[in-house]
Structures are given as C-alpha cells and as structure tokens.
Amino acid sequence: MSKDLTSPILELQRQRALLQMEYDEEKRAFQQQTEALGMLRRVKRGDAWMPLRVGKSYYNSLNQYCVEVFRQADDDTDHNFEFGRPVQFFVQKEKEIHFFHATGSVSYVDGDRMVIAVPDGFPIGDLQITDGQLGIQLFFDETSYRLMFDAIDRTMRAKGRLGYLRDLFYSHQKAETFSFPDIGFSYLNETQQHAVNEVLRAKDVAIVHGPPGTGKTTTLVEAIYETLRRESQVLVCAQSNTAVDWISEKLVDRGLNVLRIGNPVRVDDKMLSFTYERRFEAHPDYPQLWAIRKTIRELRSHRKRTDNWHQKMDRLKSRATELEIRINAELFGEARVIACTLVGSANRLLDGMKFGTLFIDEAAQALEAACWIPIRRAGRVILAGDHCQLPPTVKCYEALKGGLGRTLMERIAEQKPEVVTLLRIQYRMHEDIMRFSSNWFYHNQMVAAPEVQHRSILDLDLPMMWIDTSQYDGKEEFVGESFGRVNKTEAELTLLSLQAYFELIGKQRILDERLDVGIISPYRAQVQYLRSQIRKKEWMKPFRTRISVNTVDGFQGQERDIIVISLVRSNDDGQIGFLRDLRRMNVAITRARMKVIILGDSNTLTRHPFYRKLYQYVESLKQSE
C-alpha cells in the first residue's frame, strides 16, 4: 500500500525532470535561432514578422499599454502568434540583430495586424526611429513553463481534494460514481447518450473518447449543459486557444452564458462578444473607471508630489479598485461557463475560485503538467479527446523517449478503462475511408452512420487511391530557404492528380456543389512549395477559394470532401522520419468525407508495417470493385 502512495510523487518528480529537459532544449533552440540567419528561418516558419509598420499606441480596457503593428510581407505565410504569447521587438541592420530588452505579449491578432501589450515605460518612440528593419518575434515562453512547474510542485505537496485526485489518477484505485438510471437525449445516438450519462454519474473522473467524426463536441456540449442543471458554474479548458474558441462558440449556440478569458484566434463579432475584455468594457460602470484611470495617468505624469497628491492618488486608486471588483463580481456572477486555455486558468482573475467540475477538451493534445494547472480548482475532472490523433508537441527527443508525450488522459484511460466511453458512430466519411482507421487505431469498433456509409462524388468511385511515386524520378530534398524537406516531383504529381480528378467531376459541378479540397503534407516546406505552385497554375484560378493547403496540425478538427496527401519521403534507405508518428496519418486520412488520394513512394514507405498495411488496403479496394 505504501508503494501505491509514494508512486504518485515519484511519477510527478519524473514528469518534472522530463519537463525540465524539454524546457532546456526549447530554450537552447530558441537562443540558437535568434542569430541573423536564424531570423530568416523564423520569419518563414511564422515565428517572426519582418518588416513591421507601427500603428497607434493606447491603453486598452484592461489598463494595459498597447501598440499596434502591421506585417508588411506580401506572402501568405501562416504564423504562430496568438493571444497571450510573449514577444520581443528587434531591429535588423545588415547582418546584425539588436533586441529591445523589454518583452510584451500578444493581446490580439487579426490577419496582418497585431496588438501588443507592453510594460509601462516601454520606449514606443524608439520603434518609430529605427534605421534598420523593424521586426517582432515570438519570445521564449517562460511563463507557461513556470506555471507547469508550479502546478507539479503544488500537486506533489497537495492534501485535500487535489491530493485525492493525484493519488487516484496514479493508481488502479476505482473512481467513485453515483448510481442513477440513464437519462434519454433524443437527439444523441446511443454511445453519445451513454457518454453524457457517464459524465453525470462520475464523482471523480470520466473520459469521452471521440474518434474523428463521432460528434465529440456535440456530446461534450450536452454534458456541460446537463452538468449546469446541477451546478451553478463550470470551468472549461483546452490546450490551445483555437480549441477553447471552438467549444465556447458551441456552448454559446446552446444558449449558455460563456465568459472567455483571453482573446479568440478567429476574430469576429460573435467570438469577441463573449470575451472578458469586451464584456468588461461594455459594463455600465466602465466609463467611470476609464475616466478615473485617465486621471491617475495624468497625475503620475505631472508628479508634483505634495501631501495632497498622495491622498488624491490613494483615493482614486481605491475607487478604481472598488469599481474593478464590482464589474468582475457581476461578470463572473452571471457567467455559467468560464472558458480559457489550461495555462490561462492561472489568470489572477480566477484567484480563489473553485469549480465543481472541470472539463478539459482536446485533452490528448495537452502535456500532463499543463492539465494540473486547472485541476487544483476542481472537484472532479472530465477529459475529452482522442489519444489516437495529434499528440502534444514535445521538441526534446530524450524527454519524448522518457514519456513526456504520454498524457494524463492516456494514463487514466489505461489504468481505469471503466471511466472511458468510446463514441463509436461517425458521421463524416465513407465507410471504406473509416475502416482502415477503425481497424488500426480503434480495435475495429467504429461504425459509419447510414447517411454517410456510401457517400461519394462519382458513381463507382474508389474512396481511396494511392498514387505510387516510386516510378518517377522525384526524390526528397532539403531546401535552404525554408529549411525543410520537399519533393518537387511529387508536388507536381499532387496537383496533376487533383486536376485529373476535377476533370472527371466537371468544373461546373465543383462550383455549383461547392466541393472543397484539403491538400495535406506532414512537411511545412512541402506545404509552402505547393501553395506557391497553386498560385502559378492557371487551371486552378476558379477553384482557389475551395482549396486549402496545410500541415496535418493545421487541419486538426477540420474536414473536406476531398483530401490529397503528399507524403514527401523518397530515399533508398527507407527513412521516413516523423512519418513514424502514425497518429498524424490517422488525422490526415480521416479529414476526408468522400475521397482520399495519397501520393507516396511505396518503395520507401512500405518498409514500415503501417504504410505497408495501408498500401495493401488501398490496393484491395480496387480488387473489390
């Protein structure tokens, strides 16, 4: 028994050591990439903007000093800037880079415009008078790491409910449940209904395992809605801002009052309307608060320090604090759902708050340490996601090998299979596309809903094709400018095969039925090369708005009628690099509703058992026609 009680602490210490390795590796890589040559690469990878134009500066509703900047690049490089991420300005003069000491954080991004919150006293004027190229880069994210280390330390020391959940999650001890008969939900299928009931019965923990197309979000929204018939407020978190936005939007559509801490990735009025910042400035007391803050700033700048000055300042500050507390009490009092990222749950606005239930969406993409940040605020934890899709990002190979990529959701699912509900009916894809994924990843338990079982674009169409590129001369190569792998011959074949398929369907039908296409490559350099080729192809002009090209991660959670996958790897040694992470391939294939076209060198790829099985499966579909 004592072993069972010490093992959670030992396991958390191990997690902490692995996280330290990841921190060291990421910091080292960051420092290496900030030299002049590295900066070009960072711009290409979307981790820096250069050149920049500076717009206006002002105080926002949260009393942060902000500066507006515009990217002046003419390409459509994706970028990785999003709310809350730390950033640093720099100036590049010829080969030398000069950094501004103070860092800021992203308050808001929309297209090529970004708003940066900077510390008081930041030399905004210096941004205007640079005699080189002004740029901004994502800075090393100390804060997220600090919060994760802190969460692990707190969890190791914990008594009470957090200590109980820690010991439960690291042992084979049975999770406790309530017992009551099933509640029926006429608009959910039987596995979705079962999942909602299991969530309601859970005293400690439940997992909703949602493979592609099974309506995980629908199920989770219903579980949250039903929980709120029993509790006054819940906390809903996810690893990424995008995932928080997605679930928040669905909860708002269900009629729930959501308060979103942080700014959304997709900036539109609907999304902004439930953010804390918007609600705060829409409050009737806000104009009064703004006027007081303005007076405080004016007083500070005059600095005539008399006794009267100090008294006046103290009076204004306490009035401002009083108004702030009142506005916050109303906003948080009205909200039924508080939504934020896992790291965002450490926001000072939530200080002292406790929740009966914490829901973590996309839990299979979150590092375990990040999940412990909000768990300390909760009585029970509901995890939703799919550990057969994209894993958390771990950059340090040693830490990955040591198990840093193993998530809390995986750990609990392995030790307590009884708390897991697998959603089995999928509503997205033709059953031949689903079947391979179901066999390899889900113990053959998936079922295609009748309405999608045989959906296809053309009569007698094969839902999956593999175009074997080994008979062509195309080999993968490293490209200097974007520092990644491309296979230009395969890129050309990718677009030719799509053109041939479009000709079979007919231009008018594609436009009338608004058929959409996703071109996926695991390699970012191939994605950029494909995008540049699409811009040059005359025949693609009418369809450009219907075609999107991205990495596997860029397509997470999305779907398209047609998916074309360019696998890039082609060499004599059978080296396939990170294509060995089969979960990425699961995501790529299962984005498709009706058609998947895979391009890959069978000689290179089929040395790996997964790709051999996939190749054989696609070939077998030809025979069964």
C-alpha positions as CSV (number, residue, x, y, z in Angstrom):
1,M,0.0,0.0,0.0
2,S,2.8,2.5,0.9
3,K,4.3,1.9,-2.6
4,D,1.0,2.9,-4.1
5,L,1.0,6.2,-2.1
6,T,4.6,7.1,-2.9
7,S,4.4,6.3,-6.6
8,P,2.4,9.4,-7.5
9,I,5.1,11.6,-6.0
10,L,7.8,9.7,-7.8
11,E,5.9,9.8,-11.0
12,L,5.4,13.5,-10.7
13,Q,9.1,14.0,-9.9
14,R,9.9,12.1,-13.1
15,Q,7.4,14.3,-15.1
16,R,9.1,17.3,-13.6
17,A,12.6,16.1,-14.7
18,L,11.3,15.4,-18.2
19,L,9.7,18.8,-18.4
20,Q,13.0,20.4,-17.3
21,M,14.7,18.6,-20.2
22,E,12.1,20.0,-22.6
23,Y,12.5,23.5,-21.2
24,D,16.3,23.4,-21.5
25,E,16.1,22.1,-25.1
26,E,13.5,24.6,-26.2
27,K,15.4,27.5,-24.6
28,R,18.7,26.3,-26.3
29,A,16.9,26.0,-29.7
30,F,15.4,29.5,-29.2
31,Q,18.7,31.1,-28.5
32,Q,20.3,29.4,-31.5
33,Q,17.6,30.6,-33.8
34,T,17.8,34.3,-33.0
35,E,21.0,34.9,-34.9
36,A,20.7,36.8,-38.2
37,L,20.5,33.6,-40.4
38,G,18.1,32.0,-37.9
39,M,15.8,35.0,-38.1
40,L,15.0,34.5,-41.8
41,R,14.1,30.9,-40.9
42,R,11.9,32.2,-38.1
43,V,10.0,34.5,-40.5
44,K,9.5,31.6,-42.9
45,R,8.2,29.4,-40.1
46,G,5.8,32.1,-38.9
47,D,7.6,32.7,-35.6
48,A,8.6,36.3,-36.5
49,W,7.3,39.2,-38.6
50,M,9.6,41.4,-40.5
51,P,9.4,44.2,-41.8
52,L,6.9,45.8,-39.5
53,R,5.0,49.1,-39.6
54,V,4.0,50.6,-36.3
55,G,0.5,52.0,-35.8
56,K,-1.1,53.7,-32.9
57,S,-0.5,53.1,-29.2
58,Y,-3.1,53.4,-26.4
59,Y,-4.4,52.0,-23.1
60,N,-6.9,49.1,-23.6
61,S,-9.9,48.4,-21.3
62,L,-7.8,46.2,-19.0
63,N,-5.5,49.2,-18.5
64,Q,-2.6,47.7,-20.4
65,Y,-0.5,49.9,-22.6
66,C,-0.7,48.6,-26.2
67,V,1.0,49.2,-29.5
68,E,-0.5,48.2,-32.9
69,V,1.8,46.7,-35.6
70,F,1.3,45.6,-39.2
71,R,3.2,42.9,-41.1
72,Q,4.4,44.2,-44.4
73,A,5.3,40.9,-46.1
74,D,3.5,40.1,-49.3
75,D,3.3,36.4,-48.8
76,D,0.7,34.4,-47.0
77,T,3.0,32.6,-44.6
78,D,1.0,31.2,-41.7
79,H,2.1,32.5,-38.3
80,N,2.1,31.2,-34.8
81,F,1.3,34.5,-33.0
82,E,-1.8,34.2,-30.8
83,F,-3.3,35.7,-27.6
84,G,-1.0,35.6,-24.5
85,R,2.2,34.6,-26.2
86,P,5.3,36.6,-25.2
87,V,7.0,38.6,-28.0
88,Q,10.1,40.8,-28.4
89,F,10.8,43.6,-30.8
90,F,14.2,43.7,-32.7
91,V,15.9,45.7,-35.4
92,Q,18.0,44.1,-38.1
93,K,20.8,46.2,-39.6
94,E,22.6,44.3,-42.3
95,K,23.8,41.1,-40.6
96,E,23.3,42.3,-37.0
97,I,20.2,42.0,-34.8
98,H,19.5,44.3,-31.9
99,F,16.8,43.3,-29.5
100,F,14.7,45.5,-27.3
101,H,15.1,44.4,-23.7
102,A,11.5,44.6,-22.6
103,T,9.1,41.9,-23.8
104,G,5.4,42.3,-24.5
105,S,2.6,39.8,-25.0
106,V,0.1,39.4,-27.8
107,S,-3.3,40.9,-27.0
108,Y,-5.0,40.4,-30.3
109,V,-4.1,39.2,-33.8
110,D,-6.2,39.6,-37.0
111,G,-4.6,38.8,-40.4
112,D,-1.6,41.1,-40.7
113,R,-2.5,43.3,-37.8
114,M,-1.4,42.6,-34.2
115,V,-1.9,44.4,-30.9
116,I,0.9,44.0,-28.4
117,A,0.5,44.8,-24.7
118,V,3.8,46.2,-23.4
119,P,5.0,47.2,-19.9
120,D,4.5,50.8,-18.7
121,G,7.5,52.9,-19.7
122,F,8.2,50.8,-22.9
123,P,10.2,53.1,-25.3
124,I,7.4,53.2,-28.0
125,G,9.2,56.2,-29.7
126,D,12.2,54.0,-30.4
127,L,10.1,51.8,-32.6
128,Q,9.4,54.7,-34.9
129,I,13.0,55.8,-35.4
130,T,14.8,52.6,-36.3
131,D,17.3,52.9,-39.2
132,G,17.1,49.2,-40.0
133,Q,14.3,46.7,-40.5
134,L,11.9,46.5,-37.5
135,G,10.6,43.1,-36.6
136,I,8.9,41.2,-33.8
137,Q,9.5,37.6,-32.8
138,L,7.8,35.1,-30.5
139,F,9.9,35.1,-27.3
140,F,10.7,32.1,-25.3
141,D,7.6,31.3,-23.2
142,E,9.0,31.2,-19.6
143,T,5.5,31.8,-18.2
144,S,3.9,28.6,-19.4
145,Y,6.8,26.6,-18.1
146,R,6.8,28.4,-14.8
147,L,3.1,27.6,-14.4
148,M,3.6,24.0,-15.3
149,F,6.5,23.5,-12.8
150,D,4.5,25.3,-10.2
151,A,1.4,23.0,-10.9
152,I,3.5,19.9,-10.5
153,D,5.1,21.1,-7.3
154,R,1.7,22.1,-5.8
155,T,0.2,18.7,-6.8
156,M,3.1,16.8,-5.1
157,R,2.5,18.7,-1.9
158,A,-1.3,18.6,-2.1
159,K,-3.6,17.4,0.6
160,G,-7.4,17.5,0.4
161,R,-9.2,17.1,-2.9
162,L,-6.2,17.7,-5.2
163,G,-4.2,15.2,-3.2
164,Y,-7.0,12.7,-3.5
165,L,-7.3,13.1,-7.3
166,R,-3.5,12.8,-7.7
167,D,-3.4,9.5,-5.8
168,L,-6.4,8.3,-7.7
169,F,-5.0,9.2,-11.2
170,Y,-1.7,7.4,-10.4
171,S,-3.2,4.2,-9.1
172,H,-5.6,1.4,-10.0
173,Q,-8.0,2.5,-7.3
174,K,-11.6,2.6,-8.7
175,A,-13.0,6.0,-9.4
176,E,-16.2,6.7,-7.5
177,T,-19.6,7.1,-9.2
178,F,-23.2,8.0,-8.4
179,S,-25.8,5.5,-9.4
180,F,-29.0,6.5,-11.1
181,P,-30.9,5.3,-14.2
182,D,-30.0,6.6,-17.7
183,I,-31.4,9.9,-18.9
184,G,-32.5,9.9,-22.5
185,F,-31.4,12.5,-25.0
186,S,-33.5,12.0,-28.2
187,Y,-31.0,14.0,-30.5
188,L,-27.9,12.0,-29.5
189,N,-27.0,8.5,-30.6
190,E,-26.7,5.7,-28.0
191,T,-22.9,5.9,-27.4
192,Q,-23.3,9.7,-27.1
193,Q,-26.1,9.3,-24.6
194,H,-24.1,6.8,-22.7
195,A,-21.1,9.2,-22.5
196,V,-23.3,12.1,-21.2
197,N,-24.8,9.8,-18.5
198,E,-21.3,8.5,-17.5
199,V,-20.2,12.2,-17.1
200,L,-23.1,12.9,-14.9
201,R,-22.5,9.8,-12.8
202,A,-18.8,10.4,-12.3
203,K,-17.8,11.7,-8.8
204,D,-14.1,11.9,-9.7
205,V,-13.3,11.5,-13.4
206,A,-14.7,10.5,-16.8
207,I,-13.3,10.3,-20.3
208,V,-15.1,10.9,-23.5
209,H,-13.0,9.3,-26.2
210,G,-14.1,10.8,-29.6
211,P,-12.5,9.4,-32.8
212,P,-12.8,11.5,-36.0
213,G,-16.4,12.5,-37.0
214,T,-18.1,11.0,-33.9
215,G,-19.6,14.2,-32.6
216,K,-17.3,14.6,-29.6
217,T,-18.0,18.3,-29.4
218,T,-21.8,17.8,-29.6
219,T,-21.6,15.2,-26.8
220,L,-19.3,17.4,-24.6
221,V,-21.6,20.5,-25.0
222,E,-24.6,18.3,-23.9
223,A,-22.6,17.0,-20.9
224,I,-21.7,20.6,-19.9
225,Y,-25.3,21.7,-20.4
226,E,-26.7,18.9,-18.2
227,T,-24.0,19.4,-15.6
228,L,-25.1,23.1,-15.3
229,R,-28.6,21.9,-14.4
230,R,-26.9,20.5,-11.2
231,E,-24.1,23.1,-10.7
232,S,-24.1,26.9,-10.9
233,Q,-20.8,27.2,-12.9
234,V,-18.2,25.1,-14.6
235,L,-14.6,25.6,-15.9
236,V,-13.9,24.6,-19.5
237,C,-10.3,24.4,-20.7
238,A,-8.3,23.2,-23.6
239,Q,-4.6,23.3,-24.6
240,S,-5.0,25.8,-27.5
241,N,-6.9,29.0,-28.0
242,T,-8.4,27.5,-31.1
243,A,-9.9,24.6,-29.2
244,V,-11.2,26.9,-26.5
245,D,-12.8,29.1,-29.2
246,W,-14.5,26.1,-30.8
247,I,-16.1,24.7,-27.7
248,S,-17.0,28.2,-26.4
249,E,-18.8,29.0,-29.7
250,K,-20.8,25.8,-29.5
251,L,-21.8,26.5,-25.8
252,V,-23.0,30.0,-26.8
253,D,-25.0,28.5,-29.6
254,R,-26.6,26.1,-26.9
255,G,-27.7,29.3,-25.1
256,L,-25.2,29.3,-22.2
257,N,-23.6,32.4,-20.8
258,V,-19.8,31.9,-21.5
259,L,-17.1,34.2,-20.2
260,R,-14.0,33.7,-22.3
261,I,-10.7,34.6,-20.6
262,G,-8.3,35.7,-23.3
263,N,-8.8,36.7,-26.9
264,P,-10.0,34.4,-29.7
265,V,-7.9,33.3,-32.6
266,R,-10.6,33.9,-35.2
267,V,-11.5,37.5,-34.7
268,D,-15.2,38.2,-35.4
269,D,-18.0,39.9,-33.5
270,K,-19.6,36.7,-32.4
271,M,-16.4,35.4,-30.9
272,L,-15.4,38.7,-29.3
273,S,-18.8,39.3,-27.8
274,F,-18.2,36.7,-25.0
275,T,-14.7,37.6,-24.2
276,Y,-13.9,39.1,-20.8
277,E,-12.3,42.2,-22.3
278,R,-15.4,43.0,-24.4
279,R,-17.8,42.3,-21.6
280,F,-15.7,44.4,-19.2
281,E,-15.7,47.5,-21.4
282,A,-19.4,47.0,-22.1
283,H,-20.3,47.3,-18.4
284,P,-22.2,50.4,-17.4
285,D,-19.6,51.3,-14.8
286,Y,-16.7,51.1,-17.2
287,P,-16.8,54.8,-18.5
288,Q,-16.4,55.9,-14.9
289,L,-13.5,53.5,-14.3
290,W,-11.8,54.7,-17.6
291,A,-12.1,58.3,-16.5
292,I,-10.5,57.6,-13.1
293,R,-7.6,55.6,-14.7
294,K,-7.1,58.5,-17.1
295,T,-6.9,61.0,-14.2
296,I,-4.4,58.7,-12.4
297,R,-2.2,58.6,-15.5
298,E,-2.3,62.4,-15.8
299,L,-1.4,62.8,-12.1
300,R,1.5,60.4,-12.5
301,S,2.9,62.4,-15.4
302,H,2.7,65.8,-13.5
303,R,4.5,64.4,-10.5
304,K,4.0,67.4,-8.2
305,R,4.5,65.4,-5.0
306,T,2.6,67.1,-2.3
307,D,0.7,65.5,0.6
308,N,-2.4,66.4,-1.3
309,W,-1.1,64.5,-4.4
310,H,-0.6,61.3,-2.4
311,Q,-4.0,61.5,-0.8
312,K,-5.7,62.2,-4.1
313,M,-3.8,59.3,-5.7
314,D,-4.7,56.8,-3.0
315,R,-8.4,57.9,-3.2
316,L,-8.5,57.4,-6.9
317,K,-6.7,54.1,-6.8
318,S,-9.1,52.7,-4.2
319,R,-12.1,53.9,-6.1
320,A,-10.7,52.3,-9.3
321,T,-10.1,49.0,-7.4
322,E,-13.6,49.1,-6.0
323,L,-15.2,49.6,-9.5
324,E,-13.0,46.8,-10.9
325,I,-14.1,44.4,-8.2
326,R,-17.7,45.3,-8.7
327,I,-17.6,44.8,-12.5
328,N,-15.7,41.5,-12.1
329,A,-18.2,40.2,-9.5
330,E,-21.0,40.9,-11.9
331,L,-19.3,39.4,-14.9
332,F,-18.3,36.2,-13.1
333,G,-21.6,36.0,-11.2
334,E,-23.6,36.0,-14.4
335,A,-21.4,33.5,-16.3
336,R,-22.3,29.8,-16.3
337,V,-19.1,28.7,-18.1
338,I,-15.6,30.2,-17.6
339,A,-13.6,29.2,-20.7
340,C,-9.8,29.6,-21.1
341,T,-6.6,27.7,-22.0
342,L,-5.0,25.4,-19.5
343,V,-2.3,27.9,-18.8
344,G,-4.9,30.7,-18.9
345,S,-6.6,29.1,-15.9
346,A,-3.8,30.5,-13.7
347,N,-5.0,34.1,-14.6
348,R,-5.3,36.3,-11.5
349,L,-8.9,36.9,-12.4
350,L,-9.6,33.3,-11.2
351,D,-7.8,33.7,-7.9
352,G,-9.6,31.9,-5.1
353,M,-12.3,30.4,-7.5
354,K,-13.3,26.8,-7.2
355,F,-15.5,24.7,-9.5
356,G,-17.5,21.5,-9.0
357,T,-16.5,20.3,-12.5
358,L,-13.6,21.0,-14.8
359,F,-14.0,19.9,-18.5
360,I,-10.7,19.6,-20.5
361,D,-11.3,19.4,-24.2
362,E,-8.7,18.0,-26.6
363,A,-7.1,16.5,-23.5
364,A,-5.0,14.2,-25.7
365,Q,-3.0,17.2,-27.0
366,A,-2.1,18.6,-23.6
367,L,1.0,17.9,-21.6
368,E,0.1,16.3,-18.2
369,A,1.8,19.2,-16.3
370,A,-0.5,21.7,-18.1
371,C,-3.6,19.7,-17.0
372,W,-2.7,20.0,-13.3
373,I,-2.8,23.9,-13.6
374,P,-6.7,24.0,-13.6
375,I,-7.3,20.7,-11.8
376,R,-6.4,22.4,-8.5
377,R,-9.6,24.5,-8.9
378,A,-11.9,21.5,-9.4
379,G,-13.8,18.8,-7.5
380,R,-13.9,16.4,-10.5
381,V,-12.4,16.2,-13.9
382,I,-14.0,15.3,-17.3
383,L,-11.5,14.8,-20.1
384,A,-12.5,14.6,-23.8
385,G,-10.3,14.0,-26.8
386,D,-8.7,11.2,-28.8
387,H,-5.2,9.9,-28.0
388,C,-5.1,8.2,-31.5
389,Q,-4.9,11.7,-33.1
390,L,-2.4,14.5,-32.7
391,P,-0.2,14.2,-29.6
392,P,1.3,17.1,-27.5
393,T,4.2,18.8,-29.1
394,V,7.5,17.7,-27.5
395,K,10.7,19.0,-29.0
396,C,13.3,17.2,-26.9
397,Y,13.8,13.7,-28.2
398,E,15.1,12.4,-24.8
399,A,12.1,13.8,-23.0
400,L,9.8,12.2,-25.6
401,K,11.6,8.9,-25.2
402,G,11.2,9.3,-21.4
403,G,7.4,9.6,-21.7
404,L,6.7,13.4,-21.6
405,G,4.4,12.9,-24.6
406,R,2.2,10.5,-22.6
407,T,-0.8,12.5,-21.5
408,L,-2.9,12.4,-18.3
409,M,-5.9,11.2,-20.5
410,E,-3.8,8.2,-21.7
411,R,-2.6,7.4,-18.2
412,I,-6.2,7.4,-16.8
413,A,-7.6,5.5,-19.8
414,E,-5.0,2.7,-19.3
415,Q,-5.5,2.4,-15.6
416,K,-9.2,2.9,-15.4
417,P,-10.8,1.7,-18.7
418,E,-14.2,1.7,-16.9
419,V,-14.2,5.6,-16.9
420,V,-13.8,5.7,-20.7
421,T,-16.7,5.9,-23.1
422,L,-15.8,5.4,-26.8
423,L,-18.0,7.3,-29.3
424,R,-18.5,4.7,-32.0
425,I,-20.8,6.1,-34.7
426,Q,-19.1,8.5,-37.1
427,Y,-20.9,10.9,-39.4
428,R,-18.1,12.2,-41.6
429,M,-16.7,9.7,-44.0
430,H,-17.4,6.9,-46.4
431,E,-17.1,3.6,-44.6
432,D,-14.1,2.5,-46.7
433,I,-12.1,5.5,-45.6
434,M,-13.2,4.9,-42.0
435,R,-12.5,1.2,-42.0
436,F,-8.7,1.3,-42.2
437,S,-8.5,3.8,-39.3
438,S,-11.0,1.8,-37.3
439,N,-9.0,-1.4,-37.7
440,W,-5.6,0.0,-36.9
441,F,-6.5,2.6,-34.2
442,Y,-9.9,1.7,-32.7
443,H,-10.0,-2.1,-32.4
444,N,-12.4,-2.2,-35.3
445,Q,-15.2,-0.7,-33.2
446,M,-16.2,2.2,-35.5
447,V,-19.5,2.2,-37.4
448,A,-20.4,4.6,-40.2
449,A,-23.8,6.3,-39.9
450,P,-26.1,5.1,-42.6
451,E,-26.3,8.6,-44.2
452,V,-22.5,8.7,-44.9
453,Q,-21.8,5.0,-45.3
454,H,-21.6,5.1,-49.1
455,R,-21.3,8.9,-49.8
456,S,-19.2,9.6,-52.9
457,I,-18.7,12.2,-55.5
458,L,-18.7,10.0,-58.6
459,D,-20.6,6.7,-59.2
460,L,-18.3,3.6,-58.8
461,D,-15.6,5.9,-57.4
462,L,-12.9,4.4,-55.3
463,P,-13.0,6.3,-52.0
464,M,-9.2,5.8,-51.5
465,M,-6.3,5.9,-54.1
466,W,-2.6,5.6,-53.6
467,I,-0.5,7.1,-56.5
468,D,2.8,5.4,-56.2
469,T,5.5,8.0,-57.0
470,S,8.4,5.4,-56.9
471,Q,8.2,5.1,-60.7
472,Y,9.1,8.8,-61.1
473,D,12.5,10.3,-60.6
474,G,11.3,12.5,-57.7
475,K,13.4,12.3,-54.6
476,E,13.0,14.3,-51.4
477,E,15.5,17.2,-50.9
478,F,16.3,19.8,-48.3
479,V,15.6,23.3,-49.3
480,G,17.8,26.0,-47.9
481,E,15.4,28.9,-47.7
482,S,12.7,27.2,-45.6
483,F,15.0,24.6,-44.1
484,G,12.6,21.7,-44.7
485,R,12.0,18.6,-46.8
486,V,10.3,19.0,-50.2
487,N,9.7,16.6,-53.1
488,K,9.1,18.8,-56.1
489,T,8.2,16.0,-58.5
490,E,5.6,14.7,-56.0
491,A,4.2,18.2,-55.6
492,E,3.7,18.4,-59.4
493,L,2.1,15.0,-59.4
494,T,-0.2,16.0,-56.5
495,L,-1.6,18.9,-58.5
496,L,-1.8,16.8,-61.7
497,S,-3.8,14.1,-59.9
498,L,-6.1,16.7,-58.5
499,Q,-6.6,18.3,-61.9
500,A,-7.4,14.8,-63.4
501,Y,-10.0,14.2,-60.7
502,F,-11.5,17.6,-61.2
503,E,-11.8,16.9,-64.9
504,L,-13.8,13.8,-64.1
505,I,-16.2,15.7,-61.8
506,G,-16.5,18.7,-64.1
507,K,-15.8,22.4,-63.4
508,Q,-19.4,23.4,-63.1
509,R,-20.4,20.7,-60.7
510,I,-17.4,21.6,-58.4
511,L,-18.5,25.2,-58.3
512,D,-22.3,24.5,-58.0
513,E,-21.9,21.9,-55.2
514,R,-19.1,23.9,-53.5
515,L,-16.9,20.8,-53.2
516,D,-13.9,21.6,-51.0
517,V,-10.4,20.1,-51.1
518,G,-7.7,19.8,-48.5
519,I,-4.1,19.2,-49.6
520,I,-2.1,17.9,-46.6
521,S,1.6,17.3,-46.2
522,P,3.3,16.5,-43.0
523,Y,6.2,18.8,-44.1
524,R,5.8,22.5,-43.8
525,A,8.3,23.2,-46.7
526,Q,6.2,21.0,-49.0
527,V,3.1,22.9,-47.9
528,Q,4.7,26.2,-48.9
529,Y,6.0,24.8,-52.1
530,L,2.6,23.5,-53.1
531,R,1.0,26.9,-52.2
532,S,3.4,28.7,-54.5
533,Q,2.7,26.2,-57.3
534,I,-1.1,26.6,-56.9
535,R,-0.7,30.4,-57.4
536,K,1.0,29.8,-60.7
537,K,-1.5,27.2,-62.1
538,E,-4.0,28.9,-64.4
539,W,-6.5,26.0,-64.3
540,M,-6.8,26.4,-60.5
541,K,-7.9,30.0,-60.6
542,P,-11.7,29.3,-60.4
543,F,-11.1,26.8,-57.5
544,R,-8.6,28.6,-55.4
545,T,-11.1,29.5,-52.7
546,R,-12.2,25.9,-52.5
547,I,-8.7,24.5,-51.9
548,S,-6.7,24.8,-48.7
549,V,-3.1,23.5,-48.2
550,N,-1.7,22.9,-44.8
551,T,0.2,20.6,-42.5
552,V,-1.6,17.8,-40.5
553,D,-1.7,20.0,-37.4
554,G,-3.2,22.8,-39.5
555,F,-6.2,20.5,-40.4
556,Q,-6.8,19.2,-36.9
557,G,-10.6,19.2,-36.2
558,Q,-11.5,20.1,-39.8
559,E,-13.0,18.1,-42.7
560,R,-13.1,18.3,-46.5
561,D,-14.9,16.5,-49.3
562,I,-11.6,15.5,-50.9
563,I,-8.3,15.1,-49.2
564,V,-5.0,14.8,-51.1
565,I,-1.9,13.7,-49.0
566,S,1.7,14.3,-50.2
567,L,4.0,12.1,-48.0
568,V,7.3,13.6,-49.5
569,R,9.7,10.9,-48.2
570,S,11.5,9.1,-51.0
571,N,15.0,7.7,-50.4
572,D,17.0,4.5,-50.8
573,D,17.3,3.8,-47.1
574,G,13.6,3.6,-46.2
575,Q,14.0,6.6,-43.9
576,I,10.6,8.1,-43.0
577,G,11.4,10.4,-40.1
578,F,8.5,11.7,-38.2
579,L,6.0,9.9,-40.5
580,R,6.6,7.2,-37.9
581,D,4.2,9.1,-35.7
582,L,1.2,7.2,-37.1
583,R,-1.4,9.4,-35.2
584,R,-0.6,12.2,-37.7
585,M,-1.5,9.9,-40.6
586,N,-4.7,8.9,-38.8
587,V,-5.7,12.6,-38.7
588,A,-4.7,13.2,-42.3
589,I,-6.8,10.3,-43.7
590,T,-9.9,11.0,-41.6
591,R,-10.3,14.6,-42.7
592,A,-12.0,13.3,-45.8
593,R,-15.7,12.9,-46.3
594,M,-15.7,11.2,-49.7
595,K,-12.3,10.8,-51.3
596,V,-8.6,10.4,-50.2
597,I,-5.8,10.5,-52.7
598,I,-2.4,9.5,-51.2
599,L,0.9,10.3,-53.1
600,G,3.9,8.5,-51.8
601,D,6.9,6.4,-52.8
602,S,5.8,2.8,-52.0
603,N,9.5,1.5,-52.0
604,T,10.4,3.9,-49.2
605,L,7.2,3.9,-47.2
606,T,6.1,0.2,-47.2
607,R,9.2,-0.9,-45.3
608,H,7.2,0.3,-42.3
609,P,4.4,-2.1,-41.3
610,F,1.7,0.7,-41.1
611,Y,2.3,2.1,-44.5
612,R,2.6,-1.5,-46.0
613,K,-0.8,-2.3,-44.5
614,L,-2.3,1.0,-45.7
615,Y,-0.9,0.4,-49.3
616,Q,-2.3,-3.1,-49.3
617,Y,-5.7,-1.9,-48.0
618,V,-6.0,0.7,-50.8
619,E,-5.0,-1.9,-53.4
620,S,-7.6,-4.3,-52.0
621,L,-10.3,-1.7,-52.6
622,K,-9.5,-1.8,-56.3
623,Q,-10.0,-5.6,-56.4
624,S,-13.3,-5.5,-54.5
625,E,-14.8,-3.1,-57.0
